[in-house]
Amino acid sequence: MGESGYLGKALRGADKALRAGVETADGVIDTAVDVGTGTVNKAVETGKDIGGQARRMVAGKTEIEMLERLGNMWREGMLTDEEFRAVKTRILDKI
């Protein structure tokens, strides 16, 4: 029995299945990358919106209360370091 026999046929079938599996895996990886990229982009957009909401939430408080709330929001990850510093500087400038 050569390559045209049972073993050859089985090897060709296994090779075909392997190639199909690789193509499917490539498609799944491409989809995962697309979904991940979309999720990251949405998170960035949401983060920007949360920063704006955070600044509005602290408005109307005394400066000390505002600093306390600002610190809590920063520790909870609602503000980036840059946003935290910018708002903190504005509050401290009022004192």
VOGU-3710 file (C-alpha; in Angstrom, 3 decimals, decimal comma):
1> mgesgylgka> 0,000/0,000/0,000  1,490/3,291/-1,114  0,237/6,833/-0,918  -2,725/5,837/-3,028  -3,807/3,259/-0,472  -5,676/3,565/2,800  -2,825/5,307/4,668  -2,342/7,894/1,903  -6,060/8,586/1,844  -6,097/8,989/5,637
11> lrgadkalra> -3,101/11,342/5,530  -4,712/13,483/2,824  -7,927/13,622/4,864  -6,018/14,600/8,001  -4,110/17,265/6,079  -7,353/18,662/4,661  -8,901/18,756/8,141  -5,819/20,442/9,562  -5,891/23,136/6,865  -9,598/23,746/7,486
21> gvetadgvid> -8,915/24,001/11,228  -6,119/26,510/10,653  -8,385/28,609/8,408  -11,127/28,529/11,053  -8,664/29,470/13,795  -7,377/32,373/11,688  -10,945/33,592/11,251  -11,635/33,316/14,974  -8,442/35,197/15,813  -9,292/37,957/13,314
31> tavdvgtgtv> -12,775/38,267/14,828  -11,364/38,352/18,363  -8,918/41,094/17,393  -11,722/43,118/15,786  -13,954/42,699/18,845  -11,088/43,523/21,198  -10,188/46,633/19,235  -13,808/47,761/19,252  -14,044/47,149/22,991  -10,891/49,136/23,676
41> nkavetgkdi> -12,114/52,017/21,517  -15,471/52,012/23,323  -13,719/51,959/26,711  -11,628/54,958/25,718  -14,744/56,853/24,615  -16,569/55,872/27,816  -13,578/56,889/29,916  -13,591/60,332/28,349  -17,298/60,652/29,097  -16,795/59,486/32,685
51> ggqarrmvag> -14,109/62,139/33,162  -16,608/64,807/32,131  -19,278/63,343/34,413  -16,795/63,208/37,269  -16,007/66,896/36,935  -19,717/67,740/36,963  -20,304/65,570/40,062  -17,800/67,478/42,158  -19,217/70,880/41,226  -21,045/72,764/43,986
61> kteiemlerl> -19,114/71,269/46,913  -16,726/73,081/49,183  -13,123/72,842/48,059  -12,254/70,275/50,757  -15,261/68,123/49,900  -14,406/68,449/46,245  -10,816/67,330/46,872  -12,005/64,349/48,929  -14,501/63,311/46,258  -11,929/63,874/43,528
71> gnmwregmlt> -9,423/61,652/45,349  -12,022/58,906/45,753  -12,934/59,066/42,087  -9,267/58,860/41,093  -8,661/55,861/43,404  -11,710/54,120/41,945  -10,277/54,563/38,468  -12,923/57,003/37,265  -10,274/59,609/36,418  -6,935/59,384/34,689
81> deefravktr> -3,885/60,788/36,454  -3,938/63,732/34,050  -7,613/64,506/34,719  -7,061/64,196/38,472  -4,115/66,612/38,450  -5,918/69,143/36,245  -9,052/69,258/38,400  -7,043/69,235/41,639  -5,006/72,209/40,430  -8,171/74,153/39,564
91> ildki> -9,638/73,434/43,020  -6,456/74,383/44,835  -6,257/77,602/42,818  -9,601/78,598/44,367  -8,285/78,244/47,929
//
